[in-house]
Amino acid sequence: MNRDPIVITGVGVLACNGLGREAFWQAIQEGRSGIRTIRRFDASGLPCQIAGELWDFNPEDFMKKNIVQTWCRHVHQALACSKLAVEDAALKTAGYDPERIATGIGTSIGGPNEQYQAHQEAYESGGYRKVGKLASSKFSGHSATVHVTIDFGFRGPAITIASGCATGLDVLTWGVSQIRSGAVDCALVGATESPIFPMSLAAGCSLGILSKRNDAPEKAMRPFDKHRDGIVLSEGAVALVLERRSCALARGAKIFGEILGFGAAAEARSALIMDPEGTGLGGAVSAALKNAGIQPQDIDLIEAHGVSLEMYDRSETAAYKRALGASAYRIPISAVKSMIGQPYAAGGLFGVAAALMSFETGIISPTVNLEDPDPLCDLDYVPQTARLNDVRTALVSAMSFGGTHTAVVLGRMN
């Protein structure tokens, strides 16, 4: 197995508070939220009427009109953020054999949006002959991966992963493993999610997990705050280019960070209730530290799952105490979802992107709206205001429904 360190050389970001890496970084260091009143459809009949849409995203800026018209939004987002990452890494001139570039794009939902409804109505009115020939492919999560491979001509291993909110980090670890095994020399990995459609919001409202703070959208996501009242759904996508450090240095590529290690664990308890003791995420964090060969005291920053649900926030806090011991109380912890909402599959990679900003700038983004901390969430969650810190090593966490969790350790290049 090749142990040449695996590094990140390209970052593509589409967030509701910024399109592109630099715009996203600027927004999160300023504590600027992208959550507003829903524009895409009339949500006035729902208890939750706010979301994090990609307000300024025009797919035709990144792909041909026929692609935009034929395929669903999660595909548009995957193509766009992948193009940003490939451009960021100058990958087209890197000289890699396309057959040795892996592609992994994750999504937990795919595209069951208004196009699904249109095909359903066509079927009900005219039978199967009225259903579009590409209907089944349009809604498939794998259609995002397929289009990325086609667009760039990458012919190495390709995969789509769907593991809830852990998806982004799971795709990242898959890409690292592909390179370490020697199967490929480079990987493009990412996650895309577009859950802003009526049934998605209705399902969240039915479960009672969505915020009703419609009169103050930017204040709605409140991870670790006593007065949180639920999550806010958001769309978004992140893509990363991974390659061996020796190859990146040889071609003069900019290196944003190194993947030091990763770990995963399942609670195997309940589909809906998180373990209050944090054993599952704690196990994933401990496994990631062991895989990276570091100790809790070596961590300078945690990019939290931080989803603004009491059960998750408390379980996450307990997990850090369990896995990190006394060090948990001195490590600054940031929750980027306080500004971008809950983008499901892409959430973990937004945490990675935020950690890379801290490596680059020495700035830790704040957990906004943390005004009155939950007494059981008593760690240093960097409330309200960004902080200057020398960050060399960062832990990124992702918690999925059903208690399947993943953690990744990143390092700054010296």
VEXDREN-2710 file (C-alpha; in Angstrom, 1 decimal):
% VEXDREN-2710
k/r/px/py/pz
1/MET/0.0/0.0/0.0
2/ASN/1.3/3.4/-1.0
3/ARG/1.7/5.7/2.1
4/ASP/2.6/8.9/0.2
5/PRO/0.3/11.4/2.0
6/ILE/-3.0/12.2/0.2
7/VAL/-3.6/15.9/-0.1
8/ILE/-6.4/18.2/-1.3
9/THR/-5.5/20.4/-4.2
10/GLY/-8.8/21.7/-5.5
11/VAL/-12.0/22.9/-3.6
12/GLY/-15.3/23.6/-5.4
13/VAL/-18.1/25.0/-3.2
14/LEU/-21.7/25.9/-3.9
15/ALA/-23.3/27.3/-0.7
16/CYS/-26.4/29.4/0.0
17/ASN/-24.1/32.1/1.4
18/GLY/-21.5/32.0/-1.3
19/LEU/-20.8/30.4/-4.7
20/GLY/-17.1/29.4/-5.1
21/ARG/-14.5/28.7/-2.5
22/GLU/-13.4/32.3/-1.8
23/ALA/-17.0/33.6/-1.6
24/PHE/-17.9/30.8/0.9
25/TRP/-14.8/31.4/3.0
26/GLN/-15.5/35.2/3.1
27/ALA/-19.1/34.6/4.2
28/ILE/-18.4/32.1/7.0
29/GLN/-15.6/34.2/8.5
30/GLU/-17.9/37.1/8.6
31/GLY/-20.7/34.9/10.1
32/ARG/-23.0/35.6/7.2
33/SER/-26.0/33.4/6.9
34/GLY/-27.6/32.3/3.6
35/ILE/-31.0/31.3/5.0
36/ARG/-34.0/33.3/3.8
37/THR/-37.7/32.9/2.9
38/ILE/-38.2/30.2/0.3
39/ARG/-38.4/31.5/-3.2
40/ARG/-38.7/28.3/-5.3
41/PHE/-42.3/27.5/-4.4
42/ASP/-45.1/28.8/-2.3
43/ALA/-44.4/27.5/1.2
44/SER/-47.0/29.7/2.9
45/GLY/-49.1/26.6/3.9
46/LEU/-46.2/25.0/5.8
47/PRO/-45.0/25.6/9.4
48/CYS/-41.5/26.1/8.0
49/GLN/-41.2/28.6/5.2
50/ILE/-37.4/29.2/5.1
51/ALA/-34.5/27.4/3.5
52/GLY/-30.9/27.9/2.2
53/GLU/-31.4/28.0/-1.5
54/LEU/-28.5/28.6/-4.0
55/TRP/-29.9/32.0/-4.5
56/ASP/-27.6/33.2/-7.3
57/PHE/-26.8/29.8/-8.9
58/ASN/-27.4/29.7/-12.7
59/PRO/-26.6/26.2/-14.0
60/GLU/-26.2/27.5/-17.5
61/ASP/-23.0/29.3/-16.3
62/PHE/-21.5/25.8/-16.0
63/MET/-23.1/23.5/-18.6
64/LYS/-25.1/23.4/-21.8
65/LYS/-28.7/24.3/-21.8
66/ASN/-29.8/20.9/-22.9
67/ILE/-28.2/19.3/-19.8
68/VAL/-29.9/21.8/-17.6
69/GLN/-33.3/21.1/-19.1
70/THR/-32.9/17.3/-19.1
71/TRP/-31.4/16.6/-15.7
72/CYS/-32.3/17.3/-12.1
73/ARG/-30.8/20.0/-9.9
74/HIS/-28.5/17.7/-7.9
75/VAL/-26.8/16.9/-11.2
76/HIS/-26.4/20.6/-12.1
77/GLN/-24.8/21.2/-8.7
78/ALA/-22.5/18.2/-8.9
79/LEU/-21.2/19.4/-12.3
80/ALA/-20.8/23.0/-11.3
81/CYS/-18.8/22.3/-8.0
82/SER/-16.7/19.7/-9.8
83/LYS/-15.8/22.2/-12.5
84/LEU/-14.8/24.7/-9.8
85/ALA/-12.6/22.0/-8.0
86/VAL/-11.0/20.8/-11.2
87/GLU/-10.2/24.4/-12.2
88/ASP/-8.9/25.2/-8.7
89/ALA/-6.5/22.2/-8.9
90/ALA/-5.4/23.0/-12.5
91/LEU/-6.2/19.3/-13.0
92/LYS/-6.6/19.5/-16.8
93/THR/-2.9/20.2/-17.2
94/ALA/-1.7/17.8/-14.5
95/GLY/-1.0/15.0/-16.9
96/TYR/-2.9/12.2/-15.2
97/ASP/-4.1/9.3/-17.2
98/PRO/-8.0/9.6/-17.3
99/GLU/-8.2/5.8/-16.6
100/ARG/-6.4/6.4/-13.3
101/ILE/-8.7/9.2/-12.0
102/ALA/-11.5/8.0/-9.7
103/THR/-14.8/9.8/-9.4
104/GLY/-17.1/9.6/-6.3
105/ILE/-20.2/11.8/-5.9
106/GLY/-22.6/11.3/-3.0
107/THR/-26.2/12.3/-2.5
108/SER/-28.7/11.0/0.1
109/ILE/-31.8/12.1/-1.8
110/GLY/-31.1/12.4/-5.6
111/GLY/-33.7/14.3/-7.5
112/PRO/-37.3/13.4/-6.5
113/ASN/-38.4/17.0/-7.1
114/GLU/-41.1/18.7/-9.3
115/GLN/-40.0/16.6/-12.3
116/TYR/-41.1/13.5/-10.5
117/GLN/-44.5/15.0/-10.0
118/ALA/-44.7/15.9/-13.7
119/HIS/-43.9/12.3/-14.8
120/GLN/-46.4/11.0/-12.2
121/GLU/-49.1/13.2/-13.7
122/ALA/-48.2/12.1/-17.2
123/TYR/-48.5/8.5/-16.2
124/GLU/-51.9/9.0/-14.5
125/SER/-53.3/10.9/-17.5
126/GLY/-51.9/8.7/-20.3
127/GLY/-50.3/5.6/-19.0
128/TYR/-46.7/4.5/-19.2
129/ARG/-46.3/5.7/-22.9
130/LYS/-46.6/9.3/-21.7
131/VAL/-43.7/8.9/-19.2
132/GLY/-40.5/10.4/-20.4
133/LYS/-37.9/7.8/-21.5
134/LEU/-35.2/9.3/-19.1
135/ALA/-37.5/9.5/-16.1
136/SER/-35.9/6.7/-14.1
137/SER/-32.4/8.0/-14.8
138/LYS/-33.3/11.6/-13.9
139/PHE/-34.2/10.9/-10.3
140/SER/-31.3/8.6/-9.7
141/GLY/-28.6/9.8/-7.3
142/HIS/-26.0/8.1/-9.6
143/SER/-26.9/10.4/-12.4
144/ALA/-24.7/13.0/-10.8
145/THR/-21.6/10.7/-10.8
146/VAL/-22.3/9.7/-14.4
147/HIS/-22.4/13.2/-15.7
148/VAL/-19.2/14.2/-13.9
149/THR/-17.3/11.3/-15.4
150/ILE/-18.7/12.2/-18.9
151/ASP/-18.0/15.9/-18.6
152/PHE/-14.3/15.4/-17.6
153/GLY/-13.7/12.0/-19.4
154/PHE/-12.5/10.4/-16.1
155/ARG/-12.5/6.6/-16.8
156/GLY/-11.3/5.2/-13.5
157/PRO/-13.5/3.7/-10.7
158/ALA/-16.7/5.6/-10.2
159/ILE/-19.2/5.3/-7.3
160/THR/-22.2/7.0/-5.8
161/ILE/-22.5/6.8/-2.0
162/ALA/-25.7/7.5/0.0
163/SER/-25.1/7.3/3.8
164/GLY/-27.3/10.2/5.0
165/CYS/-25.4/13.2/6.5
166/ALA/-22.1/11.1/6.6
167/THR/-22.2/10.8/2.8
168/GLY/-19.7/13.6/2.0
169/LEU/-17.0/12.3/4.4
170/ASP/-17.6/8.7/3.3
171/VAL/-17.0/9.7/-0.3
172/LEU/-13.8/11.5/0.8
173/THR/-12.5/8.4/2.6
174/TRP/-13.4/6.2/-0.4
175/GLY/-11.3/8.5/-2.6
176/VAL/-8.4/8.4/-0.2
177/SER/-8.6/4.6/-0.1
178/GLN/-8.6/4.3/-3.9
179/ILE/-5.4/6.3/-4.2
180/ARG/-3.7/4.6/-1.2
181/SER/-4.5/1.2/-2.7
182/GLY/-2.7/2.1/-5.9
183/ALA/-5.8/1.7/-8.0
184/VAL/-5.7/5.3/-9.1
185/ASP/-3.4/8.4/-8.9
186/CYS/-6.1/11.0/-8.4
187/ALA/-9.7/11.3/-7.3
188/LEU/-12.5/13.8/-7.7
189/VAL/-14.9/13.4/-4.8
190/GLY/-17.9/15.4/-3.7
191/ALA/-21.5/15.5/-2.5
192/THR/-24.6/17.3/-3.8
193/GLU/-28.0/17.8/-2.3
194/SER/-31.1/19.7/-3.3
195/PRO/-33.9/19.1/-0.8
196/ILE/-35.8/22.3/-1.4
197/PHE/-39.1/21.0/-2.8
198/PRO/-42.6/20.7/-1.3
199/MET/-42.6/17.1/-0.3
200/SER/-39.2/17.4/1.4
201/LEU/-40.3/20.3/3.5
202/ALA/-43.6/18.7/4.2
203/ALA/-41.9/15.5/5.5
204/GLY/-39.7/17.6/7.7
205/CYS/-42.6/19.5/9.1
206/SER/-44.5/16.2/9.7
207/LEU/-41.6/14.8/11.7
208/GLY/-41.4/18.1/13.6
209/ILE/-37.7/18.8/13.0
210/LEU/-37.9/22.0/11.0
211/SER/-37.6/25.5/12.5
212/LYS/-40.6/27.7/12.6
213/ARG/-38.6/30.9/13.0
214/ASN/-40.0/32.3/9.7
215/ASP/-39.8/35.9/10.8
216/ALA/-36.1/35.8/11.3
217/PRO/-34.6/33.3/8.9
218/GLU/-30.9/34.1/9.6
219/LYS/-31.5/33.4/13.2
220/ALA/-33.2/30.0/12.7
221/MET/-30.2/27.7/12.8
222/ARG/-29.0/27.7/16.4
223/PRO/-26.7/24.7/17.0
224/PHE/-26.0/24.1/20.7
225/ASP/-28.3/27.0/21.7
226/LYS/-30.9/26.5/24.4
227/HIS/-33.6/28.2/22.2
228/ARG/-33.1/26.2/19.0
229/ASP/-36.4/25.0/17.5
230/GLY/-35.2/22.8/14.7
231/ILE/-33.2/22.6/11.5
232/VAL/-33.4/24.6/8.2
233/LEU/-33.0/22.6/5.0
234/SER/-30.5/23.8/2.4
235/GLU/-29.1/22.8/-0.9
236/GLY/-25.5/22.8/-1.8
237/ALA/-22.5/20.9/-3.2
238/VAL/-18.8/20.5/-2.5
239/ALA/-16.2/18.8/-4.6
240/LEU/-12.5/18.1/-3.8
241/VAL/-9.5/17.0/-5.8
242/LEU/-7.3/14.5/-4.1
243/GLU/-3.8/13.3/-5.1
244/ARG/-0.5/12.2/-3.7
245/ARG/1.5/14.9/-2.1
246/SER/4.7/14.0/-4.1
247/CYS/2.7/14.4/-7.3
248/ALA/1.1/17.6/-6.2
249/LEU/4.5/19.1/-5.2
250/ALA/6.1/17.9/-8.4
251/ARG/3.6/19.8/-10.6
252/GLY/3.6/22.9/-8.4
253/ALA/0.0/22.5/-7.2
254/LYS/-1.4/24.5/-4.3
255/ILE/-2.0/22.2/-1.4
256/PHE/-4.9/23.1/1.0
257/GLY/-4.5/20.3/3.4
258/GLU/-3.7/16.6/4.0
259/ILE/-6.1/13.8/5.0
260/LEU/-4.4/12.3/8.0
261/GLY/-7.0/9.7/9.0
262/PHE/-10.6/8.7/9.2
263/GLY/-13.0/6.5/11.2
264/ALA/-16.6/5.4/11.2
265/ALA/-19.0/3.7/13.5
266/ALA/-22.7/2.8/13.9
267/GLU/-24.8/2.9/17.0
268/ALA/-27.1/0.1/16.0
269/ARG/-29.8/1.3/18.3
270/SER/-32.6/3.3/16.7
271/ALA/-33.5/4.8/13.3
272/LEU/-34.6/8.1/15.0
273/ILE/-33.1/8.4/18.4
274/MET/-29.4/9.3/19.0
275/ASP/-27.5/7.7/21.8
276/PRO/-27.3/10.4/24.5
277/GLU/-23.9/9.1/25.6
278/GLY/-22.4/9.7/22.2
279/THR/-20.9/6.2/21.9
280/GLY/-21.3/6.0/18.1
281/LEU/-19.7/9.3/17.1
282/GLY/-17.2/8.9/20.0
283/GLY/-16.1/5.6/18.4
284/ALA/-15.8/7.2/15.0
285/VAL/-13.7/10.0/16.4
286/SER/-11.4/7.6/18.3
287/ALA/-11.0/5.5/15.2
288/ALA/-10.1/8.5/13.1
289/LEU/-7.5/9.6/15.7
290/LYS/-6.0/6.1/15.8
291/ASN/-5.9/6.0/12.0
292/ALA/-4.2/9.3/11.8
293/GLY/-1.7/8.3/14.5
294/ILE/-2.4/11.3/16.7
295/GLN/-3.7/12.0/20.3
296/PRO/-6.6/14.2/21.4
297/GLN/-4.3/17.0/22.5
298/ASP/-3.0/17.3/18.9
299/ILE/-6.4/18.6/17.6
300/ASP/-6.6/22.3/17.2
301/LEU/-10.1/22.6/15.7
302/ILE/-13.3/20.6/15.4
303/GLU/-15.8/21.3/12.6
304/ALA/-18.9/19.9/14.2
305/HIS/-22.0/18.3/12.7
306/GLY/-23.9/21.0/14.7
307/VAL/-27.3/20.5/13.3
308/SER/-29.5/22.5/15.7
309/LEU/-31.5/19.6/17.1
310/GLU/-31.3/19.1/20.8
311/MET/-30.9/15.3/20.6
312/TYR/-28.1/15.5/18.1
313/ASP/-26.3/18.5/19.7
314/ARG/-26.2/16.8/23.1
315/SER/-25.1/13.5/21.7
316/GLU/-22.4/15.2/19.7
317/THR/-21.1/17.0/22.8
318/ALA/-21.1/13.8/24.8
319/ALA/-19.2/12.1/22.0
320/TYR/-16.3/14.7/22.1
321/LYS/-16.0/14.3/25.8
322/ARG/-16.0/10.6/25.5
323/ALA/-13.4/10.4/22.7
324/LEU/-11.2/13.4/23.6
325/GLY/-11.3/13.5/27.4
326/ALA/-10.1/16.7/29.0
327/SER/-8.9/18.0/25.6
328/ALA/-12.5/18.4/24.5
329/TYR/-12.8/21.5/26.8
330/ARG/-9.9/23.4/25.2
331/ILE/-10.5/22.7/21.5
332/PRO/-12.5/25.4/19.6
333/ILE/-15.5/23.8/17.9
334/SER/-17.2/25.5/14.9
335/ALA/-20.6/24.7/13.4
336/VAL/-20.8/26.0/9.8
337/LYS/-24.4/24.8/9.5
338/SER/-25.4/27.7/11.7
339/MET/-24.9/29.8/8.5
340/ILE/-25.7/27.4/5.7
341/GLY/-28.5/25.2/7.1
342/GLN/-28.7/21.4/6.7
343/PRO/-27.6/20.2/3.3
344/TYR/-27.7/16.5/4.3
345/ALA/-25.1/14.6/2.2
346/ALA/-22.9/17.6/1.6
347/GLY/-22.7/18.8/5.2
348/GLY/-19.5/17.0/6.1
349/LEU/-17.6/18.4/3.1
350/PHE/-18.7/21.9/4.0
351/GLY/-17.0/21.2/7.3
352/VAL/-13.9/20.1/5.4
353/ALA/-14.0/23.3/3.3
354/ALA/-14.3/25.4/6.5
355/ALA/-11.4/23.6/8.1
356/LEU/-9.2/24.3/5.0
357/MET/-10.1/28.0/5.3
358/SER/-8.7/27.9/8.9
359/PHE/-5.5/26.3/7.7
360/GLU/-5.2/29.0/5.0
361/THR/-6.2/32.1/7.0
362/GLY/-5.8/31.3/10.7
363/ILE/-9.4/32.2/11.1
364/ILE/-12.0/29.9/12.8
365/SER/-15.5/30.6/11.6
366/PRO/-18.1/31.2/14.3
367/THR/-21.1/29.3/15.4
368/VAL/-23.6/32.1/14.8
369/ASN/-26.9/32.5/16.8
370/LEU/-25.3/30.7/19.8
371/GLU/-26.6/33.2/22.4
372/ASP/-27.7/31.1/25.3
373/PRO/-25.8/27.8/25.3
374/ASP/-27.6/24.6/26.2
375/PRO/-26.2/23.6/29.6
376/LEU/-25.5/20.1/28.3
377/CYS/-23.5/21.6/25.4
378/ASP/-20.8/23.2/27.5
379/LEU/-17.8/23.0/25.2
380/ASP/-16.1/25.9/23.4
381/TYR/-18.4/26.3/20.4
382/VAL/-16.9/29.6/19.2
383/PRO/-20.1/31.6/19.7
384/GLN/-21.0/34.5/17.4
385/THR/-17.6/35.8/16.4
386/ALA/-14.8/34.4/14.3
387/ARG/-11.5/33.7/16.2
388/LEU/-7.9/33.9/15.2
389/ASN/-6.0/30.6/15.9
390/ASP/-3.0/28.8/14.6
391/VAL/-4.7/25.6/13.3
392/ARG/-2.5/22.8/12.2
393/THR/-4.8/19.8/12.7
394/ALA/-8.6/19.6/12.4
395/LEU/-11.3/17.1/13.1
396/VAL/-14.5/17.0/11.0
397/SER/-17.6/15.1/12.1
398/ALA/-20.8/14.0/10.5
399/MET/-23.8/12.3/12.1
400/SER/-26.4/10.4/10.1
401/PHE/-29.9/9.4/11.1
402/GLY/-30.0/5.9/12.5
403/GLY/-26.7/6.5/14.2
404/THR/-24.1/6.0/11.5
405/HIS/-21.3/8.4/12.0
406/THR/-18.0/9.4/10.3
407/ALA/-15.0/11.5/11.3
408/VAL/-12.0/12.7/9.3
409/VAL/-8.7/14.2/10.5
410/LEU/-7.1/16.9/8.4
411/GLY/-3.6/18.4/8.6
412/ARG/-2.1/21.6/7.4
413/MET/0.9/21.4/5.1
414/ASN/4.0/22.7/6.9
END
